[in-house]
Amino acid sequence: MGDTSMTKKFVPILLGTEIGAYGMARAFWEAYGVRSLAYGTFPLTPTRHSKFIEQRCDERLMDPAVLVSMLNADAGQLNGALGLVIPCGDEYSILLSEHKDELDGRYVPICSGPGTLVQLNDKSRFYGLCERAQVPYPQAITLGPGDEVRELPFPYPVALKPTDALDFREHPFDGQKKAFILDGRPMLEEALRRVFDSGYSGKLVVQDFVPGGDDNMRVVNGYVRHDGSTALLSIGQPVLEDCAPMRIGNYAAIISYGDEGAYASVERLMRHIDYFGYFNIDMKLDVRDGSYKLLDFNPRQGRSSFFTTLSGHNLARCVVEDVIEGKTGESVHASEEFLWCGVPRSIVRRYVADGPLKERALLLMREGKVGTTLFGGHDRDPRRLWNMAKLWTHYRVDFRRYFGHRELEG
């Protein structure tokens, strides 16, 4: 546990009760010995029965009036401390951004304004930012209900994903996946039909699929101070991705390292965005031209972002040093190698393809440079350990069932 001299000066207020919120709470606990308050719609398993998290849930929390009134009613319990309000999910980021000015003055919302988030969430506007910043990105078009599939400006295969992930999840259908990789026009038309027949009312992004597997992906975590300067950049190379249909695209194992070329690209982008807080970027190495193509920008830390904390750059320190201590300085570019596992290590050993990347992962295991978000921090309530053991079992079952079956069938 770290320095506790600042315990009474701030309270972490986390919006979300999933794995990302647990990782953030654990980072605060390990750096400062403080407990976090995690607000959510439901008391999800990752943040239950934790010694450093208190859950406060209401199924109506996504209603702005409920969120604002709930937080403001609890402001008196801060006892003179600042409440650092940190969104741990896309929906919470948007909600906080749009209503942060309604919160009690004892709270400090760690997020950008709504105009910035709208710009980042709109793919066409976001790729316009990439164009101006000279950051490579894959070509893409958007399609809505009733739009005709015409000749695409890029070849198959293509990636298909929703612009509104929340609405997409609320309209399940047979064969639903978080994202699709489609090999031809008939498959694209069938996927579009299934999605829009479900009642999904948003748009879909059809994107040039950057070739290559998990080992070509990269994920960058970062934090931008309230003055607009970048405090930290940390990159990881995914070793394995989840294969369950609604978790495709979630990383299952990551090796942290350093890449100044990728960092320079991200810093160019951030200079074009009026941003404040944590962010998470997915990019992919395009072997066709050797560039990193930026795929997604998430206005919060990711569910796998704890790899940055494990590698020696505690994410909680970024916001405390910025907002509480008022520190500034040059951006830290992380470079330490560490293996983060979001699934049992046995899955990494079994399902990662043989090659240099797997050899690096196995070496880091042997050297003890390996860890995970959900196990650690001496968080050993028997109820929690039992729930985590069940979760680990589910991962083993899912990989046996789905690994190798990532395409849309039919």
C-alpha positions as a Python dict, from the first residue, in 0.01 Angstrom:
ca = {
    (1, 'M'): (0, 0, 0),
    (2, 'G'): (122, 349, -80),
    (3, 'D'): (130, 687, 92),
    (4, 'T'): (-179, 746, 311),
    (5, 'S'): (-103, 1105, 409),
    (6, 'M'): (-357, 1238, 158),
    (7, 'T'): (-643, 1000, 246),
    (8, 'K'): (-884, 1270, 369),
    (9, 'K'): (-826, 1507, 78),
    (10, 'F'): (-1018, 1313, -188),
    (11, 'V'): (-1261, 1030, -241),
    (12, 'P'): (-1268, 834, -570),
    (13, 'I'): (-1624, 834, -708),
    (14, 'L'): (-1640, 572, -984),
    (15, 'L'): (-1931, 552, -1227),
    (16, 'G'): (-1967, 185, -1313),
    (17, 'T'): (-1946, -148, -1133),
    (18, 'E'): (-1767, -358, -1396),
    (19, 'I'): (-1406, -475, -1427),
    (20, 'G'): (-1275, -134, -1534),
    (21, 'A'): (-1413, 25, -1217),
    (22, 'Y'): (-1256, -248, -1006),
    (23, 'G'): (-916, -185, -1166),
    (24, 'M'): (-947, 188, -1099),
    (25, 'A'): (-1048, 127, -736),
    (26, 'R'): (-761, -115, -688),
    (27, 'A'): (-518, 143, -828),
    (28, 'F'): (-641, 402, -575),
    (29, 'W'): (-615, 148, -292),
    (30, 'E'): (-262, 42, -382),
    (31, 'A'): (-136, 398, -431),
    (32, 'Y'): (-314, 581, -148),
    (33, 'G'): (-495, 329, 71),
    (34, 'V'): (-835, 489, 3),
    (35, 'R'): (-1167, 318, -59),
    (36, 'S'): (-1372, 407, -366),
    (37, 'L'): (-1745, 456, -405),
    (38, 'A'): (-1871, 275, -714),
    (39, 'Y'): (-2209, 390, -847),
    (40, 'G'): (-2392, 172, -1097),
    (41, 'T'): (-2726, 48, -1220),
    (42, 'F'): (-2667, -298, -1073),
    (43, 'P'): (-2425, -447, -816),
    (44, 'L'): (-2213, -636, -1068),
    (45, 'T'): (-1984, -917, -957),
    (46, 'P'): (-1638, -760, -1019),
    (47, 'T'): (-1693, -485, -762),
    (48, 'R'): (-1892, -683, -503),
    (49, 'H'): (-1749, -794, -168),
    (50, 'S'): (-1432, -587, -213),
    (51, 'K'): (-1257, -437, 86),
    (52, 'F'): (-1172, -121, -108),
    (53, 'I'): (-1508, -58, -283),
    (54, 'E'): (-1848, 48, -156),
    (55, 'Q'): (-2122, -6, -413),
    (56, 'R'): (-2418, 232, -441),
    (57, 'C'): (-2663, 113, -703),
    (58, 'D'): (-2992, 222, -851),
    (59, 'E'): (-3136, 65, -1166),
    (60, 'R'): (-3247, 415, -1276),
    (61, 'L'): (-2897, 561, -1255),
    (62, 'M'): (-2872, 626, -1630),
    (63, 'D'): (-3153, 879, -1585),
    (64, 'P'): (-2961, 1210, -1554),
    (65, 'A'): (-3192, 1341, -1281),
    (66, 'V'): (-3134, 1026, -1073),
    (67, 'L'): (-2755, 1037, -1113),
    (68, 'V'): (-2733, 1406, -1023),
    (69, 'S'): (-2967, 1382, -725),
    (70, 'M'): (-2798, 1067, -594),
    (71, 'L'): (-2450, 1218, -608),
    (72, 'N'): (-2560, 1554, -467),
    (73, 'A'): (-2742, 1384, -181),
    (74, 'D'): (-2418, 1202, -93),
    (75, 'A'): (-2195, 1512, -117),
    (76, 'G'): (-2227, 1582, 255),
    (77, 'Q'): (-2059, 1249, 331),
    (78, 'L'): (-1734, 1366, 169),
    (79, 'N'): (-1643, 1539, 497),
    (80, 'G'): (-1447, 1818, 336),
    (81, 'A'): (-1276, 1598, 77),
    (82, 'L'): (-1304, 1641, -300),
    (83, 'G'): (-1499, 1376, -484),
    (84, 'L'): (-1307, 1276, -797),
    (85, 'V'): (-1587, 1158, -1028),
    (86, 'I'): (-1440, 918, -1283),
    (87, 'P'): (-1656, 748, -1549),
    (88, 'C'): (-1568, 385, -1611),
    (89, 'G'): (-1784, 321, -1916),
    (90, 'D'): (-1880, 496, -2239),
    (91, 'E'): (-2239, 562, -2132),
    (92, 'Y'): (-2127, 703, -1800),
    (93, 'S'): (-1873, 925, -1977),
    (94, 'I'): (-2145, 1078, -2193),
    (95, 'L'): (-2387, 1112, -1902),
    (96, 'L'): (-2130, 1281, -1677),
    (97, 'S'): (-2011, 1506, -1957),
    (98, 'E'): (-2362, 1634, -2027),
    (99, 'H'): (-2458, 1695, -1663),
    (100, 'K'): (-2137, 1768, -1476),
    (101, 'D'): (-2232, 2133, -1424),
    (102, 'E'): (-2532, 2020, -1217),
    (103, 'L'): (-2318, 1844, -956),
    (104, 'D'): (-2238, 1980, -612),
    (105, 'G'): (-1920, 2190, -607),
    (106, 'R'): (-1752, 1934, -384),
    (107, 'Y'): (-1722, 1706, -687),
    (108, 'V'): (-1457, 1730, -960),
    (109, 'P'): (-1583, 1555, -1276),
    (110, 'I'): (-1289, 1399, -1460),
    (111, 'C'): (-1419, 1432, -1813),
    (112, 'S'): (-1443, 1660, -2114),
    (113, 'G'): (-1741, 1868, -2217),
    (114, 'P'): (-2028, 1717, -2420),
    (115, 'G'): (-1919, 1879, -2746),
    (116, 'T'): (-1588, 1696, -2734),
    (117, 'L'): (-1749, 1359, -2665),
    (118, 'V'): (-2002, 1402, -2945),
    (119, 'Q'): (-1713, 1471, -3181),
    (120, 'L'): (-1526, 1161, -3063),
    (121, 'N'): (-1830, 931, -3078),
    (122, 'D'): (-1932, 1036, -3431),
    (123, 'K'): (-1710, 823, -3652),
    (124, 'S'): (-1713, 1058, -3949),
    (125, 'R'): (-1621, 1360, -3735),
    (126, 'F'): (-1362, 1163, -3544),
    (127, 'Y'): (-1192, 1041, -3858),
    (128, 'G'): (-1193, 1402, -3974),
    (129, 'L'): (-987, 1480, -3664),
    (130, 'C'): (-751, 1197, -3753),
    (131, 'E'): (-716, 1340, -4103),
    (132, 'R'): (-627, 1686, -3973),
    (133, 'A'): (-382, 1539, -3721),
    (134, 'Q'): (-225, 1321, -3992),
    (135, 'V'): (-302, 1006, -3794),
    (136, 'P'): (-370, 698, -4011),
    (137, 'Y'): (-714, 536, -3987),
    (138, 'P'): (-903, 277, -4191),
    (139, 'Q'): (-1154, 391, -4452),
    (140, 'A'): (-1514, 357, -4338),
    (141, 'I'): (-1873, 436, -4430),
    (142, 'T'): (-2187, 445, -4215),
    (143, 'L'): (-2521, 284, -4300),
    (144, 'G'): (-2859, 336, -4141),
    (145, 'P'): (-3188, 141, -4163),
    (146, 'G'): (-3300, 128, -4525),
    (147, 'D'): (-2968, 239, -4672),
    (148, 'E'): (-2867, 45, -4981),
    (149, 'V'): (-2542, -147, -4985),
    (150, 'R'): (-2357, -14, -5284),
    (151, 'E'): (-2005, -71, -5410),
    (152, 'L'): (-1767, -9, -5121),
    (153, 'P'): (-1461, 215, -5162),
    (154, 'F'): (-1245, -60, -5012),
    (155, 'P'): (-1222, -438, -5061),
    (156, 'Y'): (-1364, -723, -4856),
    (157, 'P'): (-1332, -845, -4587),
    (158, 'V'): (-1487, -560, -4389),
    (159, 'A'): (-1551, -496, -4021),
    (160, 'L'): (-1906, -410, -3911),
    (161, 'K'): (-1981, -248, -3574),
    (162, 'P'): (-2258, -33, -3422),
    (163, 'T'): (-2218, 338, -3354),
    (164, 'D'): (-2448, 307, -3051),
    (165, 'A'): (-2323, 13, -2844),
    (166, 'L'): (-2584, 56, -2570),
    (167, 'D'): (-2882, 49, -2807),
    (168, 'F'): (-2722, -244, -2991),
    (169, 'R'): (-2702, -450, -2671),
    (170, 'E'): (-3063, -368, -2588),
    (171, 'H'): (-3181, -528, -2915),
    (172, 'P'): (-3053, -889, -2912),
    (173, 'F'): (-3088, -1112, -3216),
    (174, 'D'): (-2979, -1454, -3332),
    (175, 'G'): (-2608, -1452, -3409),
    (176, 'Q'): (-2547, -1115, -3240),
    (177, 'K'): (-2183, -1024, -3187),
    (178, 'K'): (-2005, -716, -3061),
    (179, 'A'): (-1844, -682, -3405),
    (180, 'F'): (-1847, -879, -3730),
    (181, 'I'): (-1578, -959, -3986),
    (182, 'L'): (-1754, -1021, -4318),
    (183, 'D'): (-1607, -1174, -4633),
    (184, 'G'): (-1845, -1050, -4902),
    (185, 'R'): (-2153, -851, -4994),
    (186, 'P'): (-2405, -1132, -4920),
    (187, 'M'): (-2267, -1167, -4566),
    (188, 'L'): (-2275, -790, -4518),
    (189, 'E'): (-2637, -765, -4637),
    (190, 'E'): (-2740, -1053, -4412),
    (191, 'A'): (-2570, -895, -4109),
    (192, 'L'): (-2737, -560, -4181),
    (193, 'R'): (-3077, -729, -4210),
    (194, 'R'): (-3036, -908, -3877),
    (195, 'V'): (-2921, -597, -3694),
    (196, 'F'): (-3191, -360, -3820),
    (197, 'D'): (-3469, -621, -3796),
    (198, 'S'): (-3389, -642, -3423),
    (199, 'G'): (-3510, -286, -3374),
    (200, 'Y'): (-3167, -128, -3344),
    (201, 'S'): (-3217, 236, -3450),
    (202, 'G'): (-2860, 361, -3470),
    (203, 'K'): (-2616, 340, -3756),
    (204, 'L'): (-2355, 81, -3842),
    (205, 'V'): (-1996, 144, -3941),
    (206, 'V'): (-1862, -59, -4234),
    (207, 'Q'): (-1486, -38, -4216),
    (208, 'D'): (-1189, -153, -4419),
    (209, 'F'): (-1063, -456, -4228),
    (210, 'V'): (-696, -415, -4146),
    (211, 'P'): (-546, -762, -4203),
    (212, 'G'): (-372, -957, -3932),
    (213, 'G'): (-454, -1123, -3603),
    (214, 'D'): (-451, -1027, -3238),
    (215, 'D'): (-76, -973, -3241),
    (216, 'N'): (-119, -679, -3483),
    (217, 'M'): (-350, -495, -3243),
    (218, 'R'): (-227, -227, -3003),
    (219, 'V'): (-401, -54, -2713),
    (220, 'V'): (-291, 280, -2568),
    (221, 'N'): (-396, 410, -2226),
    (222, 'G'): (-347, 774, -2138),
    (223, 'Y'): (-441, 1066, -1917),
    (224, 'V'): (-471, 1431, -2017),
    (225, 'R'): (-440, 1691, -1740),
    (226, 'H'): (-696, 1967, -1688),
    (227, 'D'): (-457, 2210, -1863),
    (228, 'G'): (-461, 1994, -2179),
    (229, 'S'): (-113, 1845, -2140),
    (230, 'T'): (-65, 1469, -2165),
    (231, 'A'): (56, 1315, -1839),
    (232, 'L'): (95, 948, -1935),
    (233, 'L'): (95, 720, -2238),
    (234, 'S'): (115, 343, -2201),
    (235, 'I'): (94, 90, -2483),
    (236, 'G'): (22, -279, -2485),
    (237, 'Q'): (30, -551, -2749),
    (238, 'P'): (-264, -792, -2720),
    (239, 'V'): (-159, -1154, -2702),
    (240, 'L'): (-513, -1291, -2716),
    (241, 'E'): (-866, -1156, -2761),
    (242, 'D'): (-1190, -1287, -2614),
    (243, 'C'): (-1389, -1507, -2851),
    (244, 'A'): (-1739, -1510, -2697),
    (245, 'P'): (-1980, -1338, -2941),
    (246, 'M'): (-2068, -1035, -2728),
    (247, 'R'): (-1712, -994, -2599),
    (248, 'I'): (-1527, -1003, -2933),
    (249, 'G'): (-1275, -721, -2932),
    (250, 'N'): (-1218, -742, -2556),
    (251, 'Y'): (-858, -824, -2478),
    (252, 'A'): (-782, -1143, -2288),
    (253, 'A'): (-406, -1094, -2247),
    (254, 'I'): (-173, -800, -2313),
    (255, 'I'): (201, -739, -2296),
    (256, 'S'): (297, -382, -2209),
    (257, 'Y'): (604, -233, -2375),
    (258, 'G'): (713, 100, -2529),
    (259, 'D'): (664, 236, -2882),
    (260, 'E'): (767, 596, -2950),
    (261, 'G'): (618, 589, -3300),
    (262, 'A'): (274, 502, -3165),
    (263, 'Y'): (309, 755, -2884),
    (264, 'A'): (397, 1031, -3130),
    (265, 'S'): (86, 949, -3334),
    (266, 'V'): (-137, 966, -3027),
    (267, 'E'): (14, 1293, -2911),
    (268, 'R'): (-49, 1447, -3255),
    (269, 'L'): (-412, 1346, -3225),
    (270, 'M'): (-453, 1477, -2870),
    (271, 'R'): (-324, 1820, -2972),
    (272, 'H'): (-636, 1848, -3192),
    (273, 'I'): (-882, 1757, -2915),
    (274, 'D'): (-1000, 1971, -2623),
    (275, 'Y'): (-976, 1676, -2384),
    (276, 'F'): (-951, 1613, -2009),
    (277, 'G'): (-927, 1281, -1827),
    (278, 'Y'): (-851, 920, -1906),
    (279, 'F'): (-868, 773, -2254),
    (280, 'N'): (-817, 443, -2427),
    (281, 'I'): (-729, 397, -2795),
    (282, 'D'): (-737, 83, -3009),
    (283, 'M'): (-510, 74, -3314),
    (284, 'K'): (-379, -193, -3547),
    (285, 'L'): (-54, -240, -3735),
    (286, 'D'): (-135, -246, -4107),
    (287, 'V'): (126, -466, -4275),
    (288, 'R'): (17, -326, -4612),
    (289, 'D'): (187, 7, -4542),
    (290, 'G'): (355, -36, -4201),
    (291, 'S'): (135, 222, -4026),
    (292, 'Y'): (-70, 199, -3709),
    (293, 'K'): (-435, 255, -3807),
    (294, 'L'): (-640, 412, -3530),
    (295, 'L'): (-966, 218, -3484),
    (296, 'D'): (-1147, 351, -3178),
    (297, 'F'): (-1120, 625, -2916),
    (298, 'N'): (-1281, 554, -2580),
    (299, 'P'): (-1331, 850, -2341),
    (300, 'R'): (-1239, 652, -2030),
    (301, 'Q'): (-988, 392, -1920),
    (302, 'G'): (-1055, 46, -2065),
    (303, 'R'): (-1150, -281, -1898),
    (304, 'S'): (-792, -401, -1955),
    (305, 'S'): (-622, -73, -1856),
    (306, 'F'): (-491, -219, -1533),
    (307, 'F'): (-197, -350, -1736),
    (308, 'T'): (-60, 4, -1710),
    (309, 'T'): (-78, 0, -1330),
    (310, 'L'): (77, -347, -1315),
    (311, 'S'): (370, -233, -1529),
    (312, 'G'): (462, 36, -1276),
    (313, 'H'): (253, 339, -1381),
    (314, 'N'): (-39, 355, -1138),
    (315, 'L'): (-332, 518, -1320),
    (316, 'A'): (-478, 665, -1002),
    (317, 'R'): (-168, 876, -949),
    (318, 'C'): (-236, 1064, -1275),
    (319, 'V'): (-555, 1227, -1156),
    (320, 'V'): (-437, 1282, -798),
    (321, 'E'): (-114, 1449, -909),
    (322, 'D'): (-311, 1662, -1154),
    (323, 'V'): (-621, 1767, -960),
    (324, 'I'): (-512, 1731, -597),
    (325, 'E'): (-141, 1813, -609),
    (326, 'G'): (-137, 2040, -914),
    (327, 'K'): (171, 1875, -1062),
    (328, 'T'): (274, 1929, -1423),
    (329, 'G'): (567, 1810, -1631),
    (330, 'E'): (666, 1615, -1936),
    (331, 'S'): (454, 1327, -2053),
    (332, 'V'): (562, 987, -1921),
    (333, 'H'): (604, 726, -2195),
    (334, 'A'): (579, 382, -2036),
    (335, 'S'): (815, 116, -2167),
    (336, 'E'): (825, -165, -1909),
    (337, 'E'): (727, -518, -2018),
    (338, 'F'): (459, -691, -1813),
    (339, 'L'): (196, -954, -1896),
    (340, 'W'): (-163, -872, -1802),
    (341, 'C'): (-407, -1165, -1812),
    (342, 'G'): (-782, -1108, -1816),
    (343, 'V'): (-839, -1485, -1830),
    (344, 'P'): (-673, -1784, -1660),
    (345, 'R'): (-306, -1826, -1755),
    (346, 'S'): (-386, -2177, -1879),
    (347, 'I'): (-596, -2020, -2157),
    (348, 'V'): (-302, -1805, -2265),
    (349, 'R'): (-75, -2111, -2272),
    (350, 'R'): (-325, -2314, -2473),
    (351, 'Y'): (-485, -2072, -2720),
    (352, 'V'): (-213, -1823, -2815),
    (353, 'A'): (-56, -1929, -3146),
    (354, 'D'): (301, -2050, -3129),
    (355, 'G'): (555, -1783, -3216),
    (356, 'P'): (765, -1501, -3071),
    (357, 'L'): (471, -1331, -2898),
    (358, 'K'): (372, -1646, -2712),
    (359, 'E'): (736, -1703, -2618),
    (360, 'R'): (750, -1352, -2470),
    (361, 'A'): (431, -1417, -2272),
    (362, 'L'): (560, -1747, -2134),
    (363, 'L'): (893, -1588, -2042),
    (364, 'L'): (718, -1310, -1851),
    (365, 'M'): (517, -1575, -1666),
    (366, 'R'): (836, -1756, -1567),
    (367, 'E'): (991, -1429, -1451),
    (368, 'G'): (687, -1346, -1238),
    (369, 'K'): (606, -1037, -1444),
    (370, 'V'): (242, -1133, -1476),
    (371, 'G'): (-81, -1030, -1309),
    (372, 'T'): (-450, -962, -1353),
    (373, 'T'): (-705, -703, -1253),
    (374, 'L'): (-939, -912, -1044),
    (375, 'F'): (-694, -1103, -826),
    (376, 'G'): (-460, -904, -604),
    (377, 'G'): (-453, -613, -365),
    (378, 'H'): (-505, -862, -77),
    (379, 'D'): (-878, -850, -161),
    (380, 'R'): (-961, -1191, -22),
    (381, 'D'): (-1321, -1194, 98),
    (382, 'P'): (-1428, -1562, 55),
    (383, 'R'): (-1747, -1456, -127),
    (384, 'R'): (-1543, -1256, -374),
    (385, 'L'): (-1292, -1534, -434),
    (386, 'W'): (-1576, -1779, -496),
    (387, 'N'): (-1736, -1547, -752),
    (388, 'M'): (-1405, -1488, -927),
    (389, 'A'): (-1340, -1865, -941),
    (390, 'K'): (-1680, -1908, -1113),
    (391, 'L'): (-1591, -1630, -1359),
    (392, 'W'): (-1259, -1800, -1440),
    (393, 'T'): (-1449, -2125, -1504),
    (394, 'H'): (-1685, -1945, -1745),
    (395, 'Y'): (-1386, -1820, -1945),
    (396, 'R'): (-1254, -2175, -1983),
    (397, 'V'): (-1596, -2294, -2101),
    (398, 'D'): (-1635, -2006, -2346),
    (399, 'F'): (-1293, -2056, -2504),
    (400, 'R'): (-1364, -2427, -2554),
    (401, 'R'): (-1698, -2338, -2713),
    (402, 'Y'): (-1617, -2035, -2928),
    (403, 'F'): (-1247, -2024, -3008),
    (404, 'G'): (-1204, -2039, -3384),
    (405, 'H'): (-1567, -1944, -3455),
    (406, 'R'): (-1549, -1566, -3479),
    (407, 'E'): (-1719, -1509, -3815),
    (408, 'L'): (-2091, -1458, -3878),
    (409, 'E'): (-2247, -1794, -3962),
    (410, 'G'): (-2505, -1821, -4235),
}
